[in-house]
Amino acid sequence: MNHGASVIYRDVEKSYGAVQALKPTSLEIKSGEFFSVIGPSGSGKTTLLGVTAGYISVSSGEIVVNDENLVGVAPFKRNIGMVFQNYSLFPHMNVAENIGFPLRMRKVSKSEISERVGRMLEMVRLSGMGSRRPNELSGGQQQRVALARAAIYDPLLLLMDEPLGALDKNLREVMQDEIKQFQETLGATVIYVTHDQHEAASMSHRIAIMNGGEIEQVGTPRDLYEYPGNRFVASFLGEANLFEIDSVKVDAAGITIAETTHGFVLRVSTSPPTDSGGCVICVRPENIQLSVAQESGDNCLTGTVVDVVYSTGTIRYRVQVNSDCVVTVRVPSDRQSELFESGAVVYLYWSAESTRFITDKS
């Protein structure tokens, strides 16, 4: 087992004429870390992966892997494994030949290739399937072959570009666990690009959220969700209720009071950001409780249920608080939970600690 590579990006930039696909980006990824990059289409995440692998040249900056600047180094000399969404398996080769292909290109002896392929087949739970062709395997099995092929020459860094995008939901969830276990067994550093926020949150030590060719915020899944740095991050990673602000003051007890543009007042646990970009209030749907009777709490509103959506484990309500404000509430679905139908008049209440100012950047 290796111990993974550290990766440092220093002002890495990629332009196509006047278009900046990747704005000057600085980032550090730790040895052995499972690091995901997420963002909407065109955000720069695939470009970041491409300049790391070397099949996209940088316009400026450095990419330092274990103290070696890889800018200008040919892709095949970077000792980086790649896993793609479409698997890119050779259809004319069997499983064992596909997995052993990188070793043959490196002129490794046949006996060593056979031994290492056998170990890798066991690691990805495909023992006994070495003679099969890719078209005789399921999607999940093909993905395991792609993982084994990318890892067989012990790269310190594995890059994964939407590796589960072609799989159905149930198989994706199974493969998420398998990829994470595979990475932990292998010990390699993984940079994982995906458009699926839930996938990234369930697998990663840390996540970078990209938008418009730059990184908006880096952090653990929990930190990004509970402490989003701006409106974009709050809205992109999970659901968020965002309230525009008219004015802010501090009462005699030292509690921050914000008057919203929707005509109600909220108590907030944090102080407004000091930068000049303005701010909004963020409240996550699962931090709000519903009741038919008014309850005590820092923040309490009343409204009418306009939509009810049941999903596995939770119920999502949309509540019309006034003519221009609809609040999303998500509660656990269990037999003890009170159910509210569309048209029901309810109270919404939540704590000041669940109410945060964030920078108004979309």
Secondary structure, DSSP 8 states (H G I E B T S, - for coil): ------EEEEEEEEEETTEEEEEEEEEEE-TT-EEEEE-STTSSHHHHHHHHHTSS--SEEEEEETTEE-TTS-GGGS-EEEEETT----TTS-HHHHHHHHHHHTT--HHHHHHHHHHHHHHTT-TT-TTS-GGGS-HHHHHHHHHHHHHTT--SEEEEESTTTTS-HHHHHHHHHHHHHHHHHH--EEEEE-S-HHHHHHH-SEEEEEETTEEEEEE-HHHHHHS-SBHHHHHHSS--EEE-EEEEEE-TTS-EEEEETTS-EEEESS----STT-EEEEE-GGG-EEESS---SSEEEEEEEEEEEEETTEEEEEEEEETTEEEEEEEE--TTS----TT-EEEEEE-GGG-EEEE---
